[in-house]
Amino acid sequence: MDFPKHLGLCYNLSNLPSSIIEVLALQQRAEPQYSQAHAAVLQWEKRVKLSLDEGDAFLAKEALRHKKNHINTANISKNQLENLNIQVDKLKEKLPILGR
């Protein structure tokens, strides 16, 4: 259904509070996911160093492989969180419009 521009704006603004709630909920879920992924990277980094200190090259390579996987996961989580932060900021900018 196509709305005239001014009606579409009203429609979008009427959905704004639920949009904010949805994005904030996603943001709150994304923050601990990123923290956990980042913590896993640090843990695997310790395991890489420990394996190298013990002279176990095979174990160090395996730990490094796991670390790289967790780096990828952390990067994805970080990007999602950054995008959600941008969405929250944009929604907050639109919020004062509702008070008019």
Secondary structure by P-SEA (a helix, b strand, c coil): ccccaaaaaaaaaaaaaaaaaaaaaaaaaaaaaaaaaaaaaaaaaaaaaaaaaaccaaaaaaaaaaaaaaaaaaaaaaaaaaaaaaaaaaaaaacccccc
